[in-house]
């Protein structure tokens, strides 16, 4: 007797739908996770691209306090501040 066929019959079509929904949910989670991770490091990236003198401070604040919205905004503000003239 093939037990997998018996189990499949007991589960029915709702099981296949649930598995497909679970896969879609997992893919959506992974995509959102990557978007949030990239957005988390935007202040650091802005500081590097703008060659801000306090890039290290922006990185530390972003990594350790970026999970709070206030810390992320502070890091972004530090990264966007005006820089002095290049010599």
Secondary structure as a PSIPRED ss2 file (coil, helix, strand):
# PSIPRED VFORMAT (PSIPRED V4.0)

   1 X C   1.000  0.000  0.000
   2 X C   1.000  0.000  0.000
   3 X H   0.000  1.000  0.000
   4 X H   0.000  1.000  0.000
   5 X H   0.000  1.000  0.000
   6 X H   0.000  1.000  0.000
   7 X H   0.000  1.000  0.000
   8 X H   0.000  1.000  0.000
   9 X H   0.000  1.000  0.000
  10 X H   0.000  1.000  0.000
  11 X H   0.000  1.000  0.000
  12 X C   1.000  0.000  0.000
  13 X H   0.000  1.000  0.000
  14 X H   0.000  1.000  0.000
  15 X H   0.000  1.000  0.000
  16 X H   0.000  1.000  0.000
  17 X H   0.000  1.000  0.000
  18 X H   0.000  1.000  0.000
  19 X H   0.000  1.000  0.000
  20 X H   0.000  1.000  0.000
  21 X H   0.000  1.000  0.000
  22 X H   0.000  1.000  0.000
  23 X H   0.000  1.000  0.000
  24 X H   0.000  1.000  0.000
  25 X H   0.000  1.000  0.000
  26 X H   0.000  1.000  0.000
  27 X H   0.000  1.000  0.000
  28 X H   0.000  1.000  0.000
  29 X H   0.000  1.000  0.000
  30 X H   0.000  1.000  0.000
  31 X H   0.000  1.000  0.000
  32 X H   0.000  1.000  0.000
  33 X H   0.000  1.000  0.000
  34 X H   0.000  1.000  0.000
  35 X H   0.000  1.000  0.000
  36 X H   0.000  1.000  0.000
  37 X H   0.000  1.000  0.000
  38 X H   0.000  1.000  0.000
  39 X H   0.000  1.000  0.000
  40 X H   0.000  1.000  0.000
  41 X C   1.000  0.000  0.000
  42 X H   0.000  1.000  0.000
  43 X H   0.000  1.000  0.000
  44 X H   0.000  1.000  0.000
  45 X H   0.000  1.000  0.000
  46 X H   0.000  1.000  0.000
  47 X H   0.000  1.000  0.000
  48 X H   0.000  1.000  0.000
  49 X H   0.000  1.000  0.000
  50 X H   0.000  1.000  0.000
  51 X C   1.000  0.000  0.000
  52 X C   1.000  0.000  0.000
  53 X C   1.000  0.000  0.000
  54 X C   1.000  0.000  0.000
  55 X H   0.000  1.000  0.000
  56 X H   0.000  1.000  0.000
  57 X H   0.000  1.000  0.000
  58 X H   0.000  1.000  0.000
  59 X H   0.000  1.000  0.000
  60 X H   0.000  1.000  0.000
  61 X H   0.000  1.000  0.000
  62 X H   0.000  1.000  0.000
  63 X H   0.000  1.000  0.000
  64 X H   0.000  1.000  0.000
  65 X H   0.000  1.000  0.000
  66 X C   1.000  0.000  0.000
  67 X C   1.000  0.000  0.000
  68 X C   1.000  0.000  0.000
  69 X H   0.000  1.000  0.000
  70 X H   0.000  1.000  0.000
  71 X H   0.000  1.000  0.000
  72 X H   0.000  1.000  0.000
  73 X H   0.000  1.000  0.000
  74 X H   0.000  1.000  0.000
  75 X H   0.000  1.000  0.000
  76 X H   0.000  1.000  0.000
  77 X H   0.000  1.000  0.000
  78 X H   0.000  1.000  0.000
  79 X H   0.000  1.000  0.000
  80 X H   0.000  1.000  0.000
  81 X C   1.000  0.000  0.000
  82 X C   1.000  0.000  0.000
  83 X C   1.000  0.000  0.000
  84 X C   1.000  0.000  0.000
  85 X C   1.000  0.000  0.000
  86 X C   1.000  0.000  0.000
  87 X C   1.000  0.000  0.000
